[in-house]
Amino acid sequence: MANNENNSKEFLASEKKSEEQIDRLFDSIAGVQLDVSKGFGDRVLKEWGKRKPPARSRHWGYYAVPALIAVVLVLTHRFSGQAFEAGVQQQVAIRLDIRSHVKEAQCNVRVQLPEGVHFYSKTNPEVQASSSLELPCDAQTASGTLPIVLEGTEEGIKKVSVRFLDPAQQEISRADFNIRFRKGSVQT
């Protein structure tokens, strides 16, 4: 028991001595004025920049940049869709691959055009007045492609909708694509 009391007294004495040393240290630097010359902050920041960041921060950057680029690319592709470009009053030919959308021998293809876009045909000018067109598709047509020629009358991005319908007029598949019409001619 006496041994514990001696240890406690020694511990308290060393603690008091440490406190006195700390107090003297603070008293000695209390009167010192720092010479903060012009550019001191820049020097401090420069030295700080020389220090290496912790390892986890460095490795996070290696993964963050490619991940951010991937997200931007995915979102850009997702919201841009298939982008075709054409000039206003310039015909653009679009080839629809029917076999990738339809597996049935009999179907209908319905093409719906937005305002400012019409079909173009030299042989059938009455088609130009229509904003939608429904074409029957048989076994021979369903195994190939369907060319459609369009012309825009105003600038902007226009969404063309193509629906593939079964004989009961139920939608089998759908393909939407955007066409950006600009003034002047567009080289393809």
C-alpha positions in Angstrom: 0.0 0.0 0.0 2.8 2.3 0.9 4.4 1.6 -2.5 1.3 2.8 -4.3 1.3 6.0 -2.3 4.9 6.7 -3.2 4.2 6.1 -6.9 1.2 8.4 -6.7 3.2 11.2 -5.1 6.0 10.8 -7.6 3.5 10.9 -10.5 1.8 14.0 -9.1 5.2 15.7 -8.6 6.3 14.9 -12.2 2.9 16.2 -13.5 3.3 19.4 -11.6 6.9 19.8 -12.9 5.6 19.2 -16.5 2.9 21.8 -16.0 5.5 24.4 -14.8 7.7 23.7 -17.8 4.7 24.2 -20.2 3.7 27.4 -18.4 7.3 28.8 -18.7 7.4 27.9 -22.4 4.1 29.8 -23.1 5.4 32.7 -21.0 8.6 32.8 -23.0 6.8 33.0 -26.4 4.0 35.3 -25.2 6.1 38.4 -25.8 7.6 37.3 -29.1 6.1 39.1 -32.1 6.0 37.2 -35.4 7.6 39.0 -38.4 4.9 38.4 -41.0 6.4 40.0 -44.0 4.7 40.5 -47.4 4.3 37.1 -49.1 4.3 35.1 -45.9 0.9 33.5 -46.8 2.2 32.6 -50.2 5.3 30.9 -48.8 3.2 29.0 -46.3 0.9 27.8 -49.0 3.8 26.9 -51.2 5.3 24.7 -48.5 2.0 23.2 -47.8 1.6 22.3 -51.5 4.9 20.4 -51.4 3.5 18.0 -48.9 2.1 14.8 -50.3 -1.5 14.1 -49.6 -2.4 10.9 -47.8 -2.4 7.8 -49.9 -6.2 7.3 -49.9 -6.6 10.8 -51.4 -4.2 10.1 -54.3 -5.8 6.8 -55.1 -9.3 8.3 -55.0 -8.3 10.7 -57.7 -7.1 7.9 -60.0 -10.6 6.4 -60.0 -12.7 9.5 -59.8 -11.5 11.1 -63.0 -12.2 8.1 -65.3 -15.5 7.5 -63.5 -16.6 11.0 -64.0 -15.6 10.9 -67.7 -17.6 7.6 -68.0 -20.7 9.1 -66.4 -20.5 12.2 -68.7 -20.2 10.0 -71.8 -23.1 7.8 -70.7 -25.4 10.7 -70.0 -24.4 12.5 -73.2 -25.1 9.3 -75.2 -28.3 8.6 -73.3 -29.8 12.1 -73.9 -28.5 12.7 -77.4 -29.8 9.5 -79.0 -28.9 9.0 -82.6 -28.1 12.4 -84.0 -28.5 12.9 -87.7 -27.7 16.3 -89.1 -29.2 18.0 -92.2 -29.7 21.5 -93.5 -33.1 23.2 -93.6 -34.7 22.6 -97.0 -32.1 19.8 -97.6 -33.3 16.2 -98.0 -32.0 13.6 -95.7 -32.3 9.9 -96.4 -32.8 7.5 -93.5 -32.5 3.7 -93.9 -34.6 1.8 -91.3 -33.3 -1.7 -90.7 -36.6 -3.5 -90.4 -35.2 -7.0 -89.6 -33.6 -5.7 -86.3 -37.1 -4.6 -85.1 -39.5 -7.2 -86.6 -39.4 -11.0 -86.5 -42.9 -11.4 -88.0 -43.7 -11.8 -91.7 -46.7 -9.4 -91.6 -46.5 -6.0 -89.9 -47.0 -2.3 -90.5 -44.4 0.5 -90.2 -45.8 3.8 -88.9 -43.5 6.8 -89.3 -44.7 9.9 -87.3 -43.0 13.3 -88.1 -42.9 16.3 -85.8 -43.9 19.8 -86.9 -41.5 21.4 -89.3 -40.5 18.1 -91.0 -42.2 16.4 -93.9 -41.7 13.5 -96.3 -40.0 14.2 -99.6 -40.9 12.4 -102.8 -40.6 13.6 -106.4 -43.0 10.9 -107.7 -45.6 11.2 -105.0 -45.9 14.9 -104.0 -49.1 14.2 -102.0 -47.0 12.4 -99.4 -45.3 15.7 -98.5 -48.6 17.0 -96.9 -48.8 14.1 -94.5 -47.2 14.1 -91.0 -47.4 10.3 -90.6 -47.2 7.4 -93.0 -48.1 3.8 -92.5 -46.6 1.2 -94.8 -47.5 -2.5 -94.9 -44.6 -4.9 -94.5 -44.5 -8.4 -95.9 -42.0 -11.2 -95.5 -39.7 -9.8 -98.2 -39.8 -6.3 -96.9 -39.3 -7.4 -93.3 -36.0 -9.0 -94.2 -34.5 -5.8 -95.5 -34.4 -2.1 -95.0 -36.8 0.8 -95.7 -35.5 4.0 -97.0 -37.3 7.2 -96.0 -36.4 10.7 -97.4 -37.3 13.6 -95.1 -37.0 17.4 -95.4 -37.0 20.0 -92.6 -38.6 23.4 -93.0 -37.3 25.0 -89.8 -34.2 24.9 -87.6 -33.9 22.8 -84.5 -33.7 19.2 -83.2 -36.7 17.2 -84.4 -37.7 13.8 -83.0 -38.9 11.2 -85.6 -40.8 8.2 -84.2 -41.1 4.9 -86.1 -43.4 2.2 -84.7 -43.5 -1.3 -85.9 -47.1 -2.8 -85.5 -48.5 -6.3 -85.8 -51.6 -7.0 -87.8 -53.8 -6.2 -84.7 -52.1 -2.7 -84.6 -50.2 -3.6 -81.4 -46.7 -2.1 -81.1 -44.0 -4.7 -81.6 -41.1 -2.4 -81.5 -40.2 1.3 -81.6 -37.3 3.4 -82.9 -37.0 7.1 -82.2 -34.2 9.3 -83.6 -33.3 12.9 -83.6 -32.5 15.1 -86.6 -30.8 18.4 -86.1 -31.8 20.8 -88.9 -29.5 23.8 -89.4 -29.5 26.6 -91.9 -27.2 26.0 -94.8 -26.0 22.7 -96.2 -24.5 20.0 -94.1 -21.9 17.7 -95.5 -22.3 14.0 -94.9 
